[in-house]
């Protein structure tokens, strides 16, 4: 497997574990559609959390800047499709979070942003 893919999978695993420790259930990983992908979909009560995970080695990266507007739009389309195809628009709320995993000599740390961006209607 490609080293970058392995590196990204490690970040997704760490974030999934972090979410589970916060009481979330992971209901999907790498949910793909032709127009985009969401790394993790987690559920806690009546809220679905769609999480974009980024791994970085540079600790100076601002997690608020790692997801481009274009990526936000593609994730938004995936979120809307997921809610519609699972008949969840009326029963669940949705949010989009970003998790930045910083790998350093002392080990990984997670910078997590709840409600990192909104989905355009």
One Martini backbone bead per residue (centre of mass of N, CA, C, O) as a GRO file, in nm:
protein
  121
    1UNK     BB    1   0.101   0.033   0.016
    2UNK     BB    2   0.080   0.351   0.032
    3UNK     BB    3   0.220   0.574   0.249
    4UNK     BB    4  -0.005   0.795   0.236
    5UNK     BB    5  -0.238   0.605   0.297
    6UNK     BB    6  -0.136   0.499   0.566
    7UNK     BB    7  -0.122   0.776   0.701
    8UNK     BB    8  -0.426   0.844   0.671
    9UNK     BB    9  -0.539   0.593   0.820
   10UNK     BB   10  -0.418   0.662   1.091
   11UNK     BB   11  -0.577   0.922   1.134
   12UNK     BB   12  -0.859   0.797   1.118
   13UNK     BB   13  -0.824   0.607   1.355
   14UNK     BB   14  -0.765   0.822   1.575
   15UNK     BB   15  -1.032   0.980   1.537
   16UNK     BB   16  -1.228   0.752   1.586
   17UNK     BB   17  -1.134   0.699   1.873
   18UNK     BB   18  -1.195   0.981   1.981
   19UNK     BB   19  -1.501   0.972   1.925
   20UNK     BB   20  -1.566   0.721   2.094
   21UNK     BB   21  -1.472   0.860   2.364
   22UNK     BB   22  -1.724   1.079   2.311
   23UNK     BB   23  -1.982   0.874   2.218
   24UNK     BB   24  -1.941   0.774   1.938
   25UNK     BB   25  -2.046   0.631   1.632
   26UNK     BB   26  -1.923   0.452   1.370
   27UNK     BB   27  -2.086   0.429   1.037
   28UNK     BB   28  -1.844   0.548   0.849
   29UNK     BB   29  -1.592   0.496   0.592
   30UNK     BB   30  -1.516   0.632   0.316
   31UNK     BB   31  -1.752   0.797   0.182
   32UNK     BB   32  -1.848   0.749  -0.160
   33UNK     BB   33  -1.864   0.965  -0.441
   34UNK     BB   34  -1.817   1.110  -0.745
   35UNK     BB   35  -1.805   1.415  -0.582
   36UNK     BB   36  -1.704   1.262  -0.308
   37UNK     BB   37  -1.571   1.257   0.040
   38UNK     BB   38  -1.588   1.094   0.361
   39UNK     BB   39  -1.408   0.978   0.617
   40UNK     BB   40  -1.630   1.032   0.854
   41UNK     BB   41  -1.916   0.881   1.024
   42UNK     BB   42  -2.098   1.005   1.303
   43UNK     BB   43  -2.285   0.912   1.606
   44UNK     BB   44  -2.503   1.115   1.831
   45UNK     BB   45  -2.787   1.041   1.857
   46UNK     BB   46  -2.931   1.304   1.642
   47UNK     BB   47  -2.622   1.321   1.530
   48UNK     BB   48  -2.429   1.399   1.251
   49UNK     BB   49  -2.078   1.345   1.171
   50UNK     BB   50  -1.866   1.502   0.937
   51UNK     BB   51  -1.526   1.397   0.870
   52UNK     BB   52  -1.224   1.562   0.816
   53UNK     BB   53  -0.900   1.425   0.757
   54UNK     BB   54  -0.570   1.542   0.861
   55UNK     BB   55  -0.230   1.500   0.792
   56UNK     BB   56   0.062   1.625   0.976
   57UNK     BB   57   0.402   1.750   1.048
   58UNK     BB   58   0.314   2.047   1.086
   59UNK     BB   59   0.244   2.241   1.376
   60UNK     BB   60   0.162   2.526   1.211
   61UNK     BB   61  -0.102   2.434   1.123
   62UNK     BB   62  -0.417   2.548   1.032
   63UNK     BB   63  -0.715   2.383   1.054
   64UNK     BB   64  -0.898   2.610   0.914
   65UNK     BB   65  -0.715   2.581   0.621
   66UNK     BB   66  -0.730   2.268   0.500
   67UNK     BB   67  -1.021   2.340   0.377
   68UNK     BB   68  -1.152   2.397   0.099
   69UNK     BB   69  -1.414   2.517  -0.068
   70UNK     BB   70  -1.436   2.281  -0.262
   71UNK     BB   71  -1.437   2.059  -0.043
   72UNK     BB   72  -1.687   2.161   0.104
   73UNK     BB   73  -1.882   2.117  -0.132
   74UNK     BB   74  -1.839   1.811  -0.167
   75UNK     BB   75  -1.922   1.736   0.116
   76UNK     BB   76  -2.205   1.859   0.105
   77UNK     BB   77  -2.310   1.664  -0.114
   78UNK     BB   78  -2.270   1.408   0.051
   79UNK     BB   79  -2.449   1.480   0.288
   80UNK     BB   80  -2.713   1.516   0.133
   81UNK     BB   81  -2.719   1.231   0.015
   82UNK     BB   82  -2.715   1.074   0.278
   83UNK     BB   83  -2.973   1.190   0.403
   84UNK     BB   84  -3.161   1.114   0.167
   85UNK     BB   85  -3.092   0.798   0.135
   86UNK     BB   86  -3.165   0.772   0.470
   87UNK     BB   87  -3.402   0.943   0.572
   88UNK     BB   88  -3.270   1.213   0.770
   89UNK     BB   89  -3.373   1.511   0.755
   90UNK     BB   90  -3.600   1.489   1.002
   91UNK     BB   91  -3.409   1.321   1.236
   92UNK     BB   92  -3.135   1.479   1.167
   93UNK     BB   93  -2.840   1.622   1.238
   94UNK     BB   94  -2.573   1.821   1.086
   95UNK     BB   95  -2.209   1.810   1.069
   96UNK     BB   96  -1.885   1.973   1.011
   97UNK     BB   97  -1.565   1.843   1.057
   98UNK     BB   98  -1.221   1.888   1.174
   99UNK     BB   99  -0.918   1.685   1.161
  100UNK     BB  100  -0.594   1.736   1.297
  101UNK     BB  101  -0.301   1.544   1.252
  102UNK     BB  102  -0.007   1.560   1.444
  103UNK     BB  103   0.315   1.459   1.363
  104UNK     BB  104   0.564   1.371   1.599
  105UNK     BB  105   0.818   1.271   1.801
  106UNK     BB  106   0.592   1.238   2.049
  107UNK     BB  107   0.345   1.219   1.866
  108UNK     BB  108   0.014   1.236   1.832
  109UNK     BB  109  -0.217   1.505   1.755
  110UNK     BB  110  -0.543   1.656   1.808
  111UNK     BB  111  -0.723   1.883   1.605
  112UNK     BB  112  -1.055   1.993   1.681
  113UNK     BB  113  -1.344   2.096   1.474
  114UNK     BB  114  -1.637   2.207   1.536
  115UNK     BB  115  -1.816   2.330   1.299
  116UNK     BB  116  -1.618   2.423   1.054
  117UNK     BB  117  -1.866   2.398   0.848
  118UNK     BB  118  -2.111   2.468   0.617
  119UNK     BB  119  -2.404   2.388   0.443
  120UNK     BB  120  -2.527   2.447   0.152
  121UNK     BB  121  -2.857   2.490   0.005
   0.00000   0.00000   0.00000
